[in-house]
Amino acid sequence: MKKIITCICFLSLSVSAQKISVSETNEKFSTGSQNAVTTTIMEAKLGDVINEWKKVLKDFKHEKVKEDNNEVFGDNILIKDWGTNTVDFYTKFEENKKDKTIKMSTAVDLGGMYMKGGEHSDKVKFVEKITKEFAIKMTKEPIEERLKDAEKEVAKLEDKLKDLEKDNKNLHDDIKNYNEKIVKAEKDLITKEAEVKKKEGEVNVQKKVVSASSDAVSEQAKSSKKILDKLEDQLKDLQKDAKDLKNEIEDYKEKIKKAEKDIKSNEEDQKKKKEEIETSKKNRDEVKKKLDSIN
């Protein structure tokens, strides 16, 4: 989260500085100091900018386009609006890594003289136009990617919040279900304990029968003992059922305690996630604001 907040602060400070402008300057090229059209590209990577500018020059009819030491040379470029004479483009790129900017300067050799405002105003305007369009495009592209990432981050966090909300509902449903089962188990326990009590009475009666038949013939005594054993087995089963119901009730109560604890933790997680979403949305909105400010 700290990383996101830091990013927001940086963007907030730099949003107002996205106006792309072009101007005529005098710059040093491989051919010496020449009049040039200069602009500043922000946010982009030097390699990407150079490769894209080469593509721009190659869109015109040309003899060759090459790059050396961050200077792109377009040899015998034909610009139809300028007539049938070819020209040479020299574009130098200077990167300022600290400011994340790239200075772009373009000089055009018209054949014996370099393009210059006043004397070649139409040509200067044309180069200024394609330079500005290119600078805007190259500045926007990485910010557009950042915006996509920011939107994905918001969506991902919102999905996680939905999962937490779903988990919270499930926990509440579990508690309701456990309480219903406790009510049923307690009702069954009352019935079962009544059956145990009844069966204990039957066992006690049969014990007296067995005791009374101890002096009786062997077959009668065996029959009475057999009935007692059966009743005692039935009593044990009933007692076990009653014990199982008690354990079941305690187990459901423990599950309810755990679910209540999980709900509390879940609600804390939801609160944190909502804060993360708000922070992420602010970051996304700042990126969008920055993107919209580029012109």
Backbone as a ProteinNet text record, in pm:
[ID]
protein_1_A
[PRIMARY]
MKKIITCICFLSLSVSAQKISVSETNEKFSTGSQNAVTTTIMEAKLGDVINEWKKVLKDFKHEKVKEDNNEVFGDNILIKDWGTNTVDFYTKFEENKKDKTIKMSTAVDLGGMYMKGGEHSDKVKFVEKITKEFAIKMTKEPIEERLKDAEKEVAKLEDKLKDLEKDNKNLHDDIKNYNEKIVKAEKDLITKEAEVKKKEGEVNVQKKVVSASSDAVSEQAKSSKKILDKLEDQLKDLQKDAKDLKNEIEDYKEKIKKAEKDIKSNEEDQKKKKEEIETSKKNRDEVKKKLDSIN
[TERTIARY]
83	0	86.4	197.6	288.1	338.4	363.3	414.5	311.9	182.6	76	61.6	64.7	49.4	162.1	283.7	399.3	379.1	323.2	298	197	94.2	-7.9	53.2	137.3	200.9	282.5	357.1	440.7	355	247.6	160.8	93.8	52.7	-15.5	73.3	201.2	294.6	325.9	312.8	357.8	245.3	120.3	8.3	9.1	41.5	33.4	145.9	240.9	358.3	356.4	236	227.4	195.2	208.6	186.4	303.7	274.6	378.4	392.6	510.5	533.3	651.4	653.8	766.3	820.5	948.1	1009.6	1130.8	1172.1	1293.4	1412.7	1515.7	1637.4	1757.8	1872.4	1995.3	2063	2084.4	2137.1	2258.9	2338.3	2456.4	2420.4	2449.4	2426.7	2561.2	2556.2	2679.7	2733.1	2645.5	2685.3	2721.4	2718.1	2750.4	2626.7	2637.5	2525	2426.8	2301.3	2199.8	2071.6	1993.4	1860.3	1773.7	1691.2	1614.3	1479.8	1389.1	1259.7	1275.8	1250.2	1278.1	1152.7	1140.3	1031	1083.6	998.1	1034.7	929.9	976.7	890.4	905.9	794.6	798.3	755.5	808.5	766.9	820.1	854.3	888.4	1032.9	1058.3	1193.3	1264.4	1391.9	1469.4	1466.5	1490.2	1492.8	1361.9	1250.5	1118.3	1097.1	1137.2	1118.4	1197	1322.7	1406.9	1349.3	1308.7	1252.7	1124.8	1039.8	914	936.7	1036.8	1065.8	1120.9	1198.6	1250.2	1133.8	1030.5	911.7	840.7	836.3	772.7	843.9	975.5	1053.1	1041.7	1033.6	1023.9	888.2	789.1	658.4	663.5	765	787.3	875.7	869	960.9	1102.2	1194.8	1328.6	1432.6	1557.3	1666.8	1712.7	1732.8	1766.9	1738.2	1712	1694.2	1779.6	1870.9	1958.2	1979.2	2030.9	2053.4	2195.7	2257.1	2391.9	2408.2	2446.1	2471.2	2351.8	2231.5	2106.4	2069.1	2124.6	2085.6	2031.7	1909.7	1847.7	1866.4	1918.2	1942.2	1847.4	1766.2	1677.1	1731.2	1779.9	1848.3	1750.1	1754.6	1672	1524	1471.3	1329	1248.2	1141.1	1055.9	923.6	901.6	775.1	698.4	592.5	519.2	473	432.9	385.1	494.9	619.7	732.2	782.7	721.4	766.2	840.8	923.4	990.3	1133.6	1182.6	1320.2	1323.1	1419.7	1434.2	1513.8	1496.2	1565.8	1623.8	1715.1	1773.9	1728.7	1680.5	1638.7	1746.9	1776	1867.1	1789.4	1767.2	1693.5	1779.3	1806.8	1890.4	1802.1	1831.5	1755.2	1850.1	1812.8	1893.3	1805.9	1844.9	1764.1	1809	1711.3	1736.2	1668.3	1745.6	1688.3	1627.8	1687.2	1637.5	1496.5	1475.1	1344.3	1250.8	1303	1226.7	1175.5	1266.6	1230.4	1332.2	1288.5	1376.5	1362.4	1471.9	1472.7	1490.6	1402	1403.3	1421.7	1527.8	1557.2	1574.3	1505.7	1510.4	1555.7	1662.8	1712.1	1688.7	1656.6	1629.1	1718.7	1799.6	1886.5	1805.8	1773.4	1689.6	1771.5	1903.3	1991.2	2069.6	2173.6	2254.9	2225.5	2108.9	2074.6	1978.8	1981.1	1894.4	1765.7	1660	1528.5	1535.9	1473	1477.8	1348.5	1298.4	1176.8	1192.8	1084.2	1090.9	1115.7	1229.1	1263.7	1184.2	1158.5	1088.1	974.8	891.1	788.1	693.2	653.5	561.7	625.5	752.7	824.2	843.9	874.3	891.2	760.4	649.4	519.5	488.5	526.3	501.8	581.8	709.1	794.7	747.6	705.6	652.7	528.3	444.7	320.1	349.7	434.7	459.8	540.7	624.7	703.2	613.2	519.1	429.4	338.6	285.8	199.4	276.4	401.1	484.3	513	545.8	577.8	457.2	339.8	217	192.4	206.4	184.9	280.4	408.6	509.8	498.6	449.2	429.3	305.7	202.6	77.2	87.7	159.5	159.2	196.5	308.2	340.2	240.2	181	81.6	-47.1	-79.7	-196.9	-178.5	-56.2	-27.1	-39.6	7.3	-2.5	-148.6	-230.2	-372.4	-439.5	-402.5	-456.8	-422.1	-295.9	-251.7	-328.4	-349.9	-422	-567.2	-628.6	-767.1	-775.6	-675.3	-671.2	-656.5	-575.4	-553.6	-684.1	-756.6	-885.6	-981.2	-989.1	-1078.7	-1040.2	-909.5	-861.7	-898	-880.2	-913.3	-1064.3	-1142.1	-1287.9	-1335.1	-1268.7	-1301.6	-1270.7	-1157.4	-1120.1	-1220.3	-1268.6	-1369.8	-1498.2	-1537.2	-1657	-1640.8	-1520.7	-1494.2	-1508.7	-1457	-1469.1	-1615.5	-1690.8	-1832.8	-1909	-1871.7	-1933.5	-1898.7	-1771.1	-1728.4	-1804.1	-1824.3	-1894.9	-2039.6	-2103	-2241.6	-2246.1	-2149.9	-2145.1	-2127.9	-2045.5	-2023.8	-2153.3	-2225.3	-2353.5	-2453.8	-2453.4	-2541	-2504	-2372.6	-2326	-2376.8	-2366	-2411.9	-2561.7	-2638.1	-2782.3	-2809.4	-2734.3	-2749.7	-2712.2	-2602.2	-2558.3	-2662.8	-2718.2	-2820.4	-2944.7	-2981.9	-3097.3	-3069.1	-2945	-2908.4	-2902.5	-2858.6	-2856	-2997.4	-3089.5	-3230	-3283.9	-3256.5	-3303.4	-3236.9	-3104.8	-3032.2	-3079.6	-3105.7	-3155	-3293.6	-3376.7	-3509.7	-3495.4	-3405.1	-3381.1	-3324	-3240	-3178.8	-3284.6	-3380.1	-3488.7	-3563.5	-3592	-3661.6	-3574.7	-3445.7	-3354.6	-3336.5	-3324.5	-3307.5	-3432.7	-3550.6	-3675.1	-3674.6	-3623.3	-3614	-3514.7	-3402.7	-3303.2	-3365.8	-3437.3	-3501	-3601	-3678.9	-3776	-3706.7	-3597	-3524	-3457.4	-3406.9	-3348.5	-3452.5	-3579.5	-3688.2	-3712.4	-3708.1	-3729.4	-3616.8	-3494.4	-3379.4	-3391.5	-3428.6	-3441.9	-3549.6	-3660.2	-3767	-3717.2	-3643.3	-3596	-3491.7	-3412.8	-3314.8	-3385.7	-3497.7	-3574.9	-3629.5	-3670	-3719.9	-3610.4	-3489.9	-3375.6	-3342.9	-3345.7	-3315.6	-3419.5	-3544.8	-3652.7	-3648.4	-3593.9	-3591.9	-3460.6	-3379.3	-3249.9	-3263.9	-3376.7	-3398.3	-3487.3	-3528.5	-3616.2	-3535.7	-3608.5	-3541.3	-3445.9	-3349.5	-3242	-3292.4	-3386.2	-3435.5	-3503.1	-3577.9	-3646.9	-3546.4	-3444.7	-3340.9	-3263.3	-3233.2	-3159.8	-3242.8	-3371.9	-3459.7	-3466.5	-3477.7	-3484.4	-3354.5	-3240.6	-3108.8	-3089.5	-3138.9	-3126.6	-3204.4	-3324.1	-3405.4	-3334.6	-3273.9	-3200.8	-3082.7	-3007.6	-2891.1	-2933.8	-3048.5	-3097.5	-3137.8	-3206.5	-3248	-3127.9	-3026.6	-2905.4	-2830.1	-2829.2	-2767.6	-2844	-2977	-3058.9	-3035.5	-3019.9	-2992.5	-2858.5	-2757.4	-2624.7	-2632	-2709.7	-2724.1	-2791.4	-2895.1	-2965.4	-2875.7	-2798.2	-2706	-2598	-2551.4	-2451.5	-2511.7	-2636.5	-2703.2	-2717.9	-2753.9	-2769.4	-2635.4	-2530	-2396.4	-2353	-2381.5	-2346.3	-2419.5	-2545.7	-2622.4	-2563.1	-2521.3	-2457.4	-2327	-2247.6	-2120.7	-2147	-2253.5	-2289.9	-2327.2	-2405.4	-2444.8	-2322.7	-2230	-2107.1	-2021.5	-2018	-1939.7	-1996	-2128.9	-2191.2	-2166.3	-2168.2	-2141.5	-1998.9	-1903.5	-1764	-1750.8	-1824.1	-1820.2	-1878	-1981.5	-2039.8	-1938.7	-1867.2	-1764.6	-1656.7	-1614.8	-1510.9	-1563.7	-1688.1	-1746.7	-1759.3	-1797.6	-1809.1	-1672.6	-1570.1	-1433.6	-1389.6	-1423.5	-1388.5	-1462.8	-1586.3	-1663.7	-1595.9	-1551.2	-1483	-1356.3	-1279	-1157.3	-1191.1	-1296.4	-1340	-1379.6	-1452.8	-1496.6	-1379.3	-1276.3	-1154.3	-1083.8	-1081.3	-1019.4	-1096.6	-1229.9	-1312	-1281.1	-1266.9	-1236.9	-1103.6	-1003.1	-871.2	-879.1	-954.1	-964.9	-1034.1	-1135.7	-1204.4	-1109.5	-1022.6	-923.9	-825.2	-785	-693.8	-760.5	-889.4	-962.5	-968.2	-996.3	-1002.1	-866.8	-760.9	-625.3	-594.7	-632.1	-607.2	-687.4	-810.5	-892.9	-832.7	-780.5	-716.3	-595.2	-519.4	-403.3	-446.7	-551.9	-604.2	-651.2	-723.9	-777.4	-665.9	-558.6	-445.2	-375.9	-363.3	-301.6	-387.7	-518.5	-609.9	-602.1	-597.9	-587.4	-459	-353.4	-225	-232	-294.8	-309.3	-391.4	-502.4	-589.7	-524.8	-422.4	-358.2	-256.6	-223.4	-121.6	-183.9	-131.2	-179.7	-74
-120.2	0	125.2	122.6	237.6	272	166	186.3	259.9	221	284.1	430.6	457.4	594.5	682.5	629	702.4	738.2	640	661.6	774.1	775.4	880	1017.4	1027.5	1156.2	1205.6	1114.8	1152.8	1201.1	1125.2	1161.9	1295.4	1318.6	1443.3	1563.3	1546.5	1656.2	1678.6	1570.5	1581.3	1595.8	1589.1	1596.2	1724.4	1835.1	1964.4	1987.9	1894.4	1916.4	1831.8	1806.6	1716.3	1786.3	1916.2	1989.9	1964.5	1908.5	1881.6	2004.3	2059.1	2177.4	2152.3	2224.1	2216.8	2358.4	2365	2496.5	2480.3	2590.6	2589.4	2620.1	2537.7	2556.6	2531.5	2551.2	2517.4	2405.7	2292.5	2174.2	2118.9	2043.1	1978.8	1839.9	1818.5	1687.4	1634.7	1518.3	1460.9	1547.3	1631.6	1720.1	1859.9	1880.4	2010.7	2075.1	2202.1	2275.2	2314.9	2276.1	2302.4	2352.9	2425.8	2465.7	2339.7	2330.3	2207.8	2236.9	2141.9	2142.5	2050.5	2104.1	2029.4	2014.7	1899.4	1874	1785.3	1759.9	1671.8	1562.2	1439.3	1321.9	1277.4	1245.9	1206.5	1061.4	1000.3	866.8	750.6	773.9	664.5	616.4	497.9	441.9	483.7	513.7	565.5	470.3	343.9	245.7	239.5	244.6	240.9	364.5	479.5	605.5	603.5	561.9	558.2	462.7	345.6	247.7	297.7	363.2	414.5	529.5	614.8	725.9	673.8	569.4	507.5	458.5	405.5	359.2	476.8	590.1	709.8	752.2	757.2	799.1	697.3	569.6	464.3	463.4	529.9	540.1	629.7	717.4	799.3	719.4	754.3	692.2	734.7	641	673.2	579.4	619.4	532.7	443.2	503.8	424.1	506	431.3	492.7	411.9	481	409.3	492.6	426.5	494.1	469.9	574.2	562.4	661.4	608.7	693.1	783.9	722.4	791.6	902	893.3	985.5	902.6	935.5	863.7	945.9	880.1	945.7	886.4	975.6	933.7	988.2	899.5	940.3	946.5	1059.5	1078.6	1049.2	1118.8	1107.4	1191.3	1131.6	1203.5	1237.9	1370.1	1418.5	1483.3	1417.9	1459.8	1605.1	1649.6	1787.8	1889.5	1844.1	1935.1	1930	1848.4	1836.8	1706	1703.4	1578.7	1569.9	1675.7	1671.9	1600.1	1510.9	1437.7	1521.5	1489.9	1562.2	1459.7	1507.3	1419.6	1465.1	1369.5	1396.5	1353.7	1438.2	1404.6	1428.5	1323.5	1336.1	1282.6	1370.7	1334.7	1319.9	1215.7	1188.8	1194.5	1274.3	1286.5	1251.5	1148.6	1098.8	1159	1202.4	1247.4	1146	1050.6	941.7	991.1	1094.6	1147.5	1203.6	1281.4	1343	1253.6	1141.9	1050.5	1122.6	1199.4	1271.9	1241.8	1262.8	1245.5	1369.4	1439.2	1555.5	1505.5	1548.8	1504.4	1626.7	1626	1740.4	1690.3	1755	1712.6	1827.7	1801.7	1895.9	1833	1916.4	1864.1	1934.1	1853.5	1904.8	1904.8	2026.4	2039.5	2026.3	2012.7	2003.4	2132	2145.5	2266.9	2360.9	2353.5	2436.4	2358.1	2395.1	2327.6	2406.6	2333.4	2393.1	2494.8	2610.4	2717.2	2797.9	2837.1	2916.8	3047.4	3099.2	3223.1	3190.4	3126.8	3089.5	2968.1	2876.6	2751.6	2725.7	2825.7	2817.9	2699.2	2670.9	2559.5	2426.1	2413.7	2288.8	2275.3	2387.5	2385.6	2343.8	2400.1	2366.7	2217.9	2163.3	2020.7	1934.7	1967.2	1889.8	1907.5	2030.7	2054.1	1968.7	1958.3	1880.8	1732.7	1673.5	1529.8	1502.8	1600.7	1585.5	1587.8	1683.8	1693.6	1571.3	1529.2	1410.5	1288	1278.1	1165.8	1173.6	1292.9	1310.3	1279.5	1322.7	1293.7	1143.3	1079.9	934.8	859.1	894.7	822.9	852.4	969.8	1002.5	930.6	922.4	860.3	708.8	643.8	496.6	433	471.1	407.2	441.9	562	599.7	521.8	496.7	413.2	272.7	220.9	88.9	90.9	199.9	214	222	290.4	300.5	163.4	85.3	-50.2	-133	-121	-194.7	-148.4	-17.8	37.3	-10.4	-16.2	-63.7	-211.6	-288.2	-430.9	-450.7	-364.6	-374.2	-344.8	-243.2	-211.6	-330.5	-385.4	-499.2	-619.5	-643.3	-757.6	-741.1	-621	-594.5	-604.1	-555.6	-564.1	-709.5	-791.7	-935.1	-1000.2	-961.2	-1015.9	-973.6	-848.9	-801.5	-882.5	-909.5	-990.8	-1130	-1185.8	-1317.6	-1312.4	-1204.6	-1188.3	-1173.6	-1096.7	-1077.7	-1209.8	-1288.4	-1420.2	-1511.8	-1510.3	-1591	-1549.5	-1417.9	-1367.6	-1418.8	-1415.5	-1465.6	-1614.7	-1688.8	-1833.6	-1863.5	-1782.4	-1802	-1775.6	-1670.8	-1642.9	-1755.2	-1806.5	-1919	-2042.7	-2064.1	-2178.4	-2168.1	-2048.2	-2028.1	-2057	-2006.2	-2032.2	-2181.9	-2248.9	-2393.4	-2469.7	-2428.7	-2493.6	-2475.2	-2354.9	-2328.2	-2414.1	-2430.3	-2515.1	-2660.2	-2703.1	-2840.5	-2860	-2756.1	-2763.3	-2778.1	-2697.1	-2705	-2845.6	-2902.1	-3038.3	-3141.2	-3127.9	-3223.7	-3217.3	-3095.3	-3081.1	-3144.8	-3128.5	-3191.4	-3343.4	-3392.5	-3537.7	-3589.7	-3506.5	-3548	-3565.1	-3472.9	-3484.8	-3616.8	-3644.6	-3771.1	-3891.1	-3880	-3992	-4014.7	-3909	-3923.7	-3984.9	-3952.4	-4013.9	-4162.8	-4197.4	-4339.1	-4411.4	-4344.2	-4403	-4430.2	-4329.6	-4343.5	-4458.6	-4467.4	-4575.4	-4711.4	-4713.4	-4839.2	-4879	-4780.1	-4810.2	-4874.9	-4827.4	-4886.9	-5030.1	-5055	-5190.4	-5283.1	-5229.4	-5309.4	-5342.8	-5243.2	-5266.4	-5370.9	-5363.5	-5462.6	-5601	-5606.9	-5737.3	-5794.4	-5706.1	-5753.4	-5823.4	-5768.9	-5830.7	-5965.4	-5971.8	-6098.4	-6203.2	-6161.1	-6253.1	-6300.1	-6204.1	-6238	-6334.5	-6310.5	-6396.7	-6536	-6547.5	-6677.1	-6750.6	-6701.3	-6767	-6909	-6930.9	-7065.4	-7147.7	-7087.6	-7158.7	-7255.3	-7327.4	-7424.1	-7349.6	-7418.8	-7360.8	-7287.1	-7339.1	-7278.9	-7145	-7136.9	-7012	-6904	-6946.3	-6851.7	-6798.7	-6887.1	-6848.5	-6750.6	-6778.1	-6691.4	-6552	-6544.9	-6415.4	-6338.2	-6408.8	-6345.1	-6296	-6372.9	-6335.4	-6206.4	-6196.7	-6075.7	-5956.4	-5976.8	-5869.9	-5822	-5919	-5882	-5796.9	-5837.5	-5762.8	-5621.3	-5611.1	-5479.5	-5392.3	-5451.1	-5375.4	-5328.8	-5413.3	-5373.1	-5255.8	-5265.3	-5156.8	-5027.7	-5043.6	-4927	-4863.5	-4947	-4896.1	-4818.5	-4872.5	-4804.7	-4669.1	-4667.4	-4542.3	-4441	-4489.1	-4401.2	-4346.1	-4435.1	-4390.2	-4285.2	-4308.8	-4211.2	-4076.7	-4081.8	-3958.4	-3886.1	-3962.7	-3904.3	-3841.9	-3913.5	-3861.5	-3731.1	-3723.1	-3600.6	-3485	-3512.5	-3409.2	-3361.5	-3458.7	-3423.6	-3341.9	-3381	-3310.9	-3166.2	-3148.4	-3013.3	-2929.2	-2987	-2915.5	-2884.5	-2979.6	-2960	-2843.6	-2836.7	-2727.1	-2594	-2594	-2471.3	-2422.7	-2517.5	-2481.5	-2426.9	-2487.8	-2440.2	-2298.8	-2273.8	-2139.2	-2037.8	-2073.4	-1984.2	-1953.4	-2060.5	-2042	-1955.1	-1979.5	-1900.8	-1754.1	-1728.5	-1590.6	-1522.3	-1598.3	-1545.7	-1516.6	-1609.9	-1592	-1472.7	-1450.8	-1336.2	-1205.5	-1199.9	-1080.4	-1054.1	-1160.7	-1147.6	-1108.3	-1168.7	-1139.4	-993.2	-940.9	-800.9	-704.4	-742.9	-661	-663.1	-783.2	-795.6	-715.2	-715.9	-637.2	-488.1	-443.6	-302.2	-264.4	-350.4	-324.9	-326.3	-423.1	-435.4	-313.3	-261.5	-141.4	-21.8	-14.4	93.7	79.4	-45.7	-71.1	-32.5	-63	-29.8	121	194.2	340.3	397.7	342.7	388.1	356.3	235.1	193	276.4	312.1	396.4	536.1	587.8	719.4	714.5	606.4	589.1	583.8	504.2	493.6	629.1	702.3	832.9	933.9	925.6	1015.5	984.9	854.8	815.7	864	846.1	891	1042	1112.7	1258.6	1301.1	1227.3	1258.4	1232.9	1121.6	1087.8	1193.1	1234.1	1333.8	1470.3	1494.8	1626.2	1640.2	1528.5	1532	1582.6	1690.1	1745.3	1837
0	0	0	71.3	75.9	-62.4	-141	-276.6	-360.9	-345.2	-421.6	-383.4	-252.7	-203.9	-256	-255.7	-307.8	-453.2	-528	-669.8	-690.5	-606.7	-616	-594.3	-492	-461.3	-580	-643.2	-756.9	-872.4	-898.7	-1009.4	-986.1	-861.7	-828.6	-856.7	-832.3	-852.8	-1000.2	-1080.3	-1218.7	-1320.2	-1276.1	-1369.2	-1450.7	-1388.4	-1455.8	-1555.4	-1560.3	-1644.9	-1771.2	-1826.9	-1941	-2073.5	-2078.1	-2202.2	-2296.3	-2412.3	-2511.9	-2602.7	-2605.4	-2689.6	-2782.6	-2891.6	-2986.7	-3008.1	-3036.7	-3060	-3150.7	-3208.6	-3290.4	-3201.5	-3213.5	-3134.9	-3224.6	-3167.8	-3239	-3161.2	-3228	-3159.9	-3234.2	-3159.7	-3218.7	-3269.7	-3398	-3461	-3510.8	-3569.3	-3625.2	-3739	-3795.6	-3905.4	-3856.7	-3723.8	-3666.4	-3604.6	-3568.5	-3508.4	-3617.8	-3595	-3696.8	-3632	-3714.6	-3670.5	-3660.8	-3555.7	-3535.6	-3472.3	-3489.2	-3419.1	-3298.8	-3181.9	-3058.1	-2972	-2910.5	-2816.1	-2703.8	-2605.1	-2494	-2479.2	-2477.7	-2458.1	-2313.9	-2248.3	-2106.8	-2089.2	-1986.2	-1941.8	-2026	-2150.7	-2241.7	-2225.6	-2283.2	-2284.7	-2412.5	-2399.1	-2511.8	-2631.2	-2606.4	-2715.4	-2790.5	-2715.7	-2779.4	-2865.7	-2814	-2887.1	-3018.2	-3010.4	-3132	-3235.6	-3193.1	-3286.8	-3351.4	-3273.2	-3328.3	-3425.3	-3396.5	-3487.8	-3620.7	-3614.7	-3737.3	-3824.3	-3757.7	-3831.4	-3898	-3827.8	-3884	-4012.7	-4007.7	-4125.9	-4238.2	-4202	-4303.8	-4373.4	-4310.3	-4375.3	-4498.3	-4501.7	-4620.7	-4717.4	-4844.4	-4938.5	-4900.1	-4891.6	-4842.2	-4902.8	-4885.6	-4931.2	-4816.8	-4699.7	-4581.3	-4455.5	-4348.5	-4216.7	-4119.5	-4052.7	-3960.2	-3834	-3731.5	-3602.8	-3556.8	-3505.2	-3451.6	-3336.8	-3222.5	-3105.9	-3073.3	-3073.2	-3039.5	-3139.1	-3260.5	-3367.9	-3483.9	-3526	-3637.7	-3765.5	-3867.3	-3996	-4099.6	-4159.7	-4266.9	-4397.5	-4480.1	-4603.5	-4720.9	-4791.7	-4911	-4884.5	-4785.9	-4752	-4851.4	-4904.5	-4998.6	-4929.4	-4914.5	-4857.9	-4971.7	-5015.1	-5134.5	-5129.3	-5007.9	-4995.5	-5024.6	-5021	-5044.1	-5188.4	-5270.4	-5408.9	-5432.5	-5536.7	-5576.8	-5525.3	-5465.8	-5413.2	-5278	-5261.8	-5136.4	-5036.3	-4906.7	-4799	-4701.4	-4619.3	-4517	-4378.2	-4299.3	-4161.6	-4064.1	-3967.7	-3858.1	-3726.8	-3652	-3525.3	-3411.1	-3316.2	-3201.4	-3078.1	-2998.8	-2876	-2755.7	-2656.3	-2533.9	-2413.5	-2342.1	-2230	-2097.3	-2018.4	-1881.1	-1789.7	-1740.7	-1661.7	-1530.7	-1473.7	-1347	-1362.7	-1469.4	-1492.8	-1574.5	-1622.2	-1708.2	-1832.6	-1894.1	-2015.9	-2124.8	-2248.5	-2365	-2453.1	-2471.2	-2559.8	-2702.8	-2790.5	-2930.7	-3020.6	-3100	-3188.7	-3331.3	-3425.7	-3565.6	-3654.5	-3728	-3829	-3965.9	-4063.5	-4197.3	-4298.8	-4368.1	-4474.9	-4603.8	-4651.1	-4770.2	-4899.2	-4883.3	-5000.6	-5015.7	-4937.5	-4943.3	-4829.1	-4767.9	-4652.7	-4561	-4434.6	-4338.1	-4317.7	-4294	-4270.6	-4157.4	-4180.8	-4082.3	-4088.3	-3971.9	-3966.4	-4041.4	-4096.9	-4175.6	-4320.4	-4345.8	-4483.1	-4529.8	-4438.8	-4475	-4375.2	-4356.1	-4251.9	-4270.2	-4396.3	-4420	-4381.1	-4415.5	-4383.3	-4232.3	-4167.9	-4022.3	-3955	-4002.5	-3944.9	-3962.3	-4078.7	-4104.5	-4006.3	-3989.2	-3897	-3753.2	-3721.1	-3585.8	-3561.5	-3663.3	-3650.2	-3625.2	-3711.7	-3695.5	-3568.4	-3530.2	-3406.8	-3284.4	-3282.5	-3167.6	-3158.4	-3272.5	-3273.6	-3222.2	-3266.4	-3223.3	-3073.4	-3024.5	-2882	-2793.9	-2837.4	-2762	-2758.2	-2874.1	-2883.4	-2791.2	-2796.1	-2718.5	-2569	-2534.1	-2392.3	-2338.6	-2423	-2379	-2363.4	-2453.7	-2455.7	-2322	-2258.8	-2130	-2019.8	-2028	-1926.9	-1949.2	-2076.6	-2108	-2053.6	-2063	-2007.4	-1855.6	-1796.8	-1651.6	-1608.4	-1690.6	-1659.9	-1667.1	-1768.3	-1779.6	-1655.9	-1612.3	-1493.7	-1369.8	-1361.5	-1245.6	-1245	-1363.3	-1372.6	-1338.3	-1380.7	-1347.1	-1196.4	-1135.2	-990.6	-915.4	-960.1	-896.4	-910.3	-1032	-1057.8	-972.6	-960.3	-881.1	-733.6	-681.7	-541.7	-518.3	-614.3	-601.3	-604	-685.3	-687.9	-553.3	-494.2	-363.6	-256.1	-267.3	-172.2	-187.3	-312.2	-335.9	-275.2	-287	-227.5	-75.6	-16	128.9	170.6	92.3	122.4	109.9	9.8	-8.3	109.2	149.9	264.9	390.7	406.4	523.1	525.7	411.3	401.1	433	380.2	404.8	553.7	620.1	764	842.3	804.5	869.7	842.6	720.3	685.7	766.8	784.6	864.4	1008.2	1065.7	1204	1215.3	1118.4	1117.8	1109.5	1022.3	1004.4	1131.9	1196.2	1320.3	1431.2	1440.8	1543.8	1521.4	1394.4	1363.3	1401	1376.1	1410.6	1562.2	1633.2	1779.8	1834.1	1778.8	1823.2	1800.3	1684	1653.2	1744	1763.5	1847.2	1992.2	2040.7	2179	2193.9	2091.6	2093	2090.8	2004.2	1997	2127.9	2193.2	2319.7	2428.8	2430.8	2529.8	2510.2	2382.2	2350.7	2387.4	2354.7	2381	2529.8	2607.6	2752.7	2816.3	2760.2	2808.2	2778.1	2659.6	2623.8	2713.3	2747	2836.8	2973.7	3022.3	3154.3	3152.7	3045.8	3033.6	3027.4	2948	2932.2	3062.9	3139.5	3270.4	3361.8	3352.2	3431.1	3389.9	3258	3208.3	3254.8	3253.8	3298.1	3446	3525.7	3670.2	3700.1	3626.3	3644.1	3606.2	3494	3447.8	3542.3	3603.2	3701.3	3816.8	3858	3966.2	3922	3794.4	3740.7	3741.9	3698.6	3695.8	3836.8	3929.5	4069.4	4125.2	4088.9	4140.5	4079.5	3958.4	3889.1	3910.3	4001.2	4023.5	4077.1	4149.4	4203.3	4111.9	4001	3906.8	3821.2	3741.1	3652.3	3559.6	3513	3433.2	3311.1	3240.7	3118.3	3145.4	3252.5	3287.6	3327	3403.2	3444.6	3323.7	3232.7	3111.7	3028.4	3018.6	2939.4	3000.6	3134.6	3203.1	3184.9	3195.4	3179.4	3036.3	2942.3	2801	2774	2832	2816	2879.8	2996.2	3064.8	2981.9	2926.9	2843.7	2724.8	2666.5	2550.5	2590.6	2703.3	2751.7	2787.1	2846.6	2882.2	2757	2655.6	2528.2	2465.9	2472.4	2420.3	2498.5	2630.3	2715.4	2678.9	2658.1	2621	2488.7	2394.2	2263.8	2281.5	2363.4	2388.3	2459	2555.8	2628.1	2533.7	2445.4	2346.3	2253	2209.9	2123	2193.8	2320.9	2399	2413.2	2438.2	2450.2	2317.2	2208.5	2074.8	2046.3	2087.3	2067.1	2148.2	2270.6	2354	2289.4	2241.6	2174.2	2047.3	1976.9	1854.3	1884.5	1990.9	2031.5	2068.1	2144.1	2181.9	2060.5	1967.4	1844.3	1763.3	1751	1677.3	1747.8	1880.4	1956.2	1931.6	1924.8	1895.9	1754.3	1661.4	1522.5	1511.6	1591.6	1592.5	1645.1	1752	1808	1704.4	1634.9	1532.2	1417.9	1375.9	1266.8	1307.2	1432.1	1480.9	1482.4	1519.9	1518.5	1375.3	1284.2	1143	1082.3	1125.9	1076.4	1117.2	1241.1	1289.8	1208.7	1185.1	1105.3	962	909.1	772.3	757.4	856.1	849.8	858.6	935	940.6	805.7	743.3	610.8	507.1	518.2	425.7	439.1	562.4	586.9	522.5	542.7	483.3	331.7	278	132.7	72.9	142.1	94.3	93.2	194	198.3	82.6	54.8	-57.2	-189.6	-201.7	-324.4	-343.5	-236.1	-245.4	-286.5	-227	-262	-407.6	-448.6	-586.2	-685.2	-649.4	-736.9	-750.9	-640	-644.9	-737.8	-727.1	-814.4	-960.5	-987.6	-1124.7	-1176.1	-1093.2	-1134.1	-1159.3	-1079.7	-1100.4	-1233.5	-1262.7	-1391.1	-1506.5	-1494.5	-1600.2	-1615.9	-1503.6	-1507.4	-1578.4	-1548.8	-1611.5	-1762.7	-1799.5	-1940.4	-2013.4	-1952.4	-2015.7	-2029.2	-1946.4	-1950.1	-2062.4	-2127.7	-2233.6	-2363	-2414.5	-2540.2	-2601.8
[MASK]
+++++++++++++++++++++++++++++++++++++++++++++++++++++++++++++++++++++++++++++++++++++++++++++++++++++++++++++++++++++++++++++++++++++++++++++++++++++++++++++++++++++++++++++++++++++++++++++++++++++++++++++++++++++++++++++++++++++++++++++++++++++++++++++++++++++++++++++++++++++++++++++++++++++++

